[in-house]
Amino acid sequence: MIMTKQFFLAITIAATFTACKTTPKGDEATTIDTQTVATTYGNDYLIDTTSSIGFTGNGVGKNHPGTFKVSEGKITVADGKVSAGTFTINIAGITLTEPAEMIQTKLKGHLLSPDFFDAAKYPTAKFEITKVTEYISTGTDKSVVAGAKALVSGNLTLKDSTKNISFPAAITVSETEISAKANFNIDRTQWGMSYGNDKSLKDKFISPEVNIAIDINAKK
């Protein structure tokens, strides 16, 4: 039987975000409705544009990673601790790690299409901190991020949807620099990206869960 282009594309997309037992391990982010953005006075650190937001989907027993760059942003520090901040994510500049032509052309194009990010209409995404509190790990609730002592909450806007997410993070603050790392999973359907979210497809089902890895650096 000759495989149609549509069916072949569906399999390729499934190779990016599929339900599989080897989904990357990450902290489970808590997702709630939009909250009031934090506005505090303090010292502003400008986010270095080498900062990145990694993502990993999984399918057919293999991980499929990619990266978004942070195009601009700032973090505010008061009394030696992060108190506010915002950054813009360059969705249109998405990069996929796998070099295969199918990944770099058809799959990349489909991820940028209205089925997923709709990058022509929404070329950027935004994260705005609403609060930062202390994260205390327990024997049954321990972050995958070494040194995570902060619980960061913020409004994440993807396309035309905004949800507030909370996740553990390891944050280091000095007089001149800030570094922040986090690794967690979110449900993409919370932001209206429901393409392929049909469990009846079984092994070709595209998982709603996506792993996010934040690596932020900022300087005065």
C-alpha positions as CSV (number, residue, x, y, z in Angstrom):
1,M,0.0,0.0,0.0
2,I,1.3,3.4,-0.9
3,M,1.7,5.7,2.1
4,T,0.0,9.0,1.5
5,K,1.9,12.3,2.3
6,Q,-0.6,13.1,5.0
7,F,-0.1,9.8,6.8
8,F,3.6,10.0,6.5
9,L,3.5,13.5,7.9
10,A,1.3,12.3,10.8
11,I,3.9,9.7,11.7
12,T,6.7,12.3,11.5
13,I,4.8,14.6,13.8
14,A,4.2,11.7,16.2
15,A,7.9,11.2,16.4
16,T,8.1,14.6,18.0
17,F,5.5,14.5,20.8
18,T,4.2,11.0,21.3
19,A,2.9,9.1,24.3
20,C,5.7,6.8,25.3
21,K,7.0,5.3,28.5
22,T,10.3,7.0,28.1
23,T,9.1,10.6,28.3
24,P,11.9,12.7,29.7
25,K,11.9,13.0,33.5
26,G,11.1,16.5,34.7
27,D,9.3,18.2,37.6
28,E,5.6,18.4,37.2
29,A,4.6,22.0,36.8
30,T,1.4,23.2,38.5
31,T,-0.9,25.0,36.0
32,I,-3.6,27.4,37.1
33,D,-5.3,30.5,35.6
34,T,-3.5,33.8,35.0
35,Q,-2.2,35.6,38.1
36,T,-1.2,39.2,38.7
37,V,2.3,39.9,37.5
38,A,4.9,40.8,40.2
39,T,6.0,44.5,40.1
40,T,8.7,45.2,42.6
41,Y,11.6,47.7,42.9
42,G,15.1,46.5,42.9
43,N,18.1,46.0,40.7
44,D,17.4,44.9,37.1
45,Y,19.6,42.4,35.3
46,L,19.3,42.1,31.5
47,I,18.8,38.6,30.2
48,D,21.6,37.4,27.9
49,T,20.2,36.4,24.5
50,T,22.3,33.2,24.7
51,S,19.8,32.0,27.2
52,S,17.6,29.2,25.9
53,I,14.4,27.3,26.5
54,G,14.8,23.7,25.5
55,F,12.0,21.3,24.8
56,T,11.8,17.6,24.4
57,G,9.1,15.4,23.0
58,N,9.2,11.6,22.8
59,G,8.1,9.0,20.3
60,V,8.8,5.6,18.8
61,G,11.2,5.0,21.7
62,K,13.3,8.0,21.0
63,N,13.6,11.6,22.3
64,H,13.3,14.5,19.9
65,P,14.7,17.7,21.3
66,G,14.7,21.3,20.2
67,T,15.4,24.8,21.4
68,F,14.0,28.3,21.5
69,K,16.2,31.3,22.1
70,V,15.3,34.1,24.5
71,S,15.2,37.4,22.5
72,E,14.9,39.9,25.4
73,G,14.0,40.2,29.0
74,K,15.0,41.3,32.5
75,I,15.1,39.9,36.0
76,T,14.6,42.1,39.1
77,V,16.4,41.4,42.4
78,A,15.4,42.8,45.7
79,D,17.2,42.0,49.0
80,G,19.4,39.5,47.1
81,K,16.5,37.5,45.8
82,V,14.7,37.4,42.5
83,S,11.4,39.2,42.9
84,A,10.1,39.8,39.4
85,G,11.0,39.4,35.8
86,T,9.9,38.8,32.2
87,F,11.3,37.4,29.0
88,T,10.3,36.9,25.4
89,I,10.8,33.6,23.6
90,N,11.6,33.5,19.9
91,I,9.1,30.9,18.7
92,A,9.7,31.6,15.0
93,G,13.4,30.9,15.5
94,I,12.8,27.3,16.7
95,T,15.6,24.9,16.1
96,L,15.3,21.1,16.1
97,T,18.4,19.0,17.1
98,E,18.0,16.1,14.8
99,P,19.6,16.7,11.4
100,A,17.3,14.5,9.3
101,E,15.8,16.4,6.3
102,M,12.3,15.3,7.2
103,I,12.7,16.8,10.7
104,Q,14.3,20.1,9.5
105,T,11.8,20.7,6.7
106,K,8.3,19.1,7.0
107,L,8.3,18.6,10.7
108,K,9.7,22.0,11.6
109,G,7.2,23.6,9.2
110,H,4.3,21.8,10.7
111,L,5.3,22.8,14.3
112,L,5.4,26.4,13.1
113,S,1.9,26.0,11.5
114,P,-1.5,26.8,13.1
115,D,-1.7,23.2,14.2
116,F,0.9,24.0,16.9
117,F,2.6,27.4,17.4
118,D,1.1,29.4,14.5
119,A,4.4,31.3,14.4
120,A,3.3,33.5,11.5
121,K,0.6,35.0,13.7
122,Y,2.4,34.5,17.1
123,P,6.2,34.7,16.5
124,T,7.0,35.0,20.1
125,A,5.9,33.7,23.5
126,K,6.2,35.4,26.9
127,F,6.9,34.4,30.5
128,E,6.2,36.9,33.3
129,I,7.0,36.1,37.0
130,T,4.1,36.4,39.4
131,K,5.9,35.3,42.5
132,V,9.0,33.5,43.8
133,T,8.8,31.5,47.0
134,E,11.0,29.0,48.8
135,Y,11.0,25.4,47.4
136,I,11.5,22.8,50.1
137,S,12.0,19.3,48.8
138,T,10.8,16.2,50.6
139,G,11.5,12.5,50.2
140,T,8.5,12.1,47.9
141,D,8.8,15.5,46.2
142,K,12.3,16.2,45.1
143,S,13.2,18.3,42.1
144,V,15.2,16.8,39.2
145,V,17.2,20.1,39.2
146,A,20.3,20.0,41.5
147,G,20.2,22.9,44.0
148,A,16.6,23.9,43.4
149,K,15.6,26.1,46.3
150,A,13.1,28.5,44.6
151,L,9.5,27.9,43.5
152,V,8.9,30.1,40.5
153,S,5.4,31.0,39.4
154,G,4.7,32.9,36.2
155,N,2.3,33.6,33.4
156,L,3.3,31.7,30.3
157,T,1.7,33.0,27.1
158,L,1.7,30.8,24.0
159,K,-0.3,31.9,21.0
160,D,-3.4,33.6,22.4
161,S,-3.5,31.6,25.7
162,T,-2.0,32.5,29.0
163,K,-1.7,30.1,32.0
164,N,0.2,30.4,35.3
165,I,2.7,27.7,35.9
166,S,4.8,27.0,39.0
167,F,8.0,24.9,39.1
168,P,11.2,24.4,41.1
169,A,14.3,26.3,40.0
170,A,18.0,26.6,40.9
171,I,18.8,30.3,41.0
172,T,22.2,31.9,41.7
173,V,22.4,35.6,42.3
174,S,25.6,37.7,42.5
175,E,26.4,41.4,42.3
176,T,26.8,41.2,38.6
177,E,25.0,38.0,37.3
178,I,22.1,35.7,37.7
179,S,21.7,32.1,36.5
180,A,18.5,30.1,36.6
181,K,17.8,26.5,35.7
182,A,14.6,24.5,35.7
183,N,13.4,21.3,34.1
184,F,9.7,20.5,34.1
185,N,6.8,19.1,32.1
186,I,3.7,20.9,30.9
187,D,0.5,19.9,29.1
188,R,0.5,21.7,25.7
189,T,-3.3,21.3,25.4
190,Q,-3.6,23.8,28.2
191,W,-2.6,26.4,25.6
192,G,-4.9,25.2,22.9
193,M,-2.3,23.0,21.0
194,S,-4.4,19.9,20.7
195,Y,-3.2,18.6,17.3
196,G,-3.1,14.7,17.3
197,N,-4.3,14.5,20.9
198,D,-6.4,11.4,20.3
199,K,-5.6,8.3,22.3
200,S,-7.4,6.1,19.8
201,L,-4.3,6.5,17.6
202,K,-2.4,4.4,20.1
203,D,1.3,4.3,19.2
204,K,0.8,7.3,16.8
205,F,-0.9,9.3,19.6
206,I,0.8,12.7,20.1
207,S,1.3,13.1,23.9
208,P,0.1,16.4,25.4
209,E,3.1,16.3,27.8
210,V,6.2,18.2,26.8
211,N,9.4,18.6,28.7
212,I,10.8,22.1,29.2
213,A,14.4,22.9,30.2
214,I,15.1,26.6,31.2
215,D,18.6,27.9,31.1
216,I,18.6,31.7,31.8
217,N,21.6,34.0,32.4
218,A,21.3,37.7,33.1
219,K,23.8,40.5,33.8
220,K,23.7,44.0,35.2
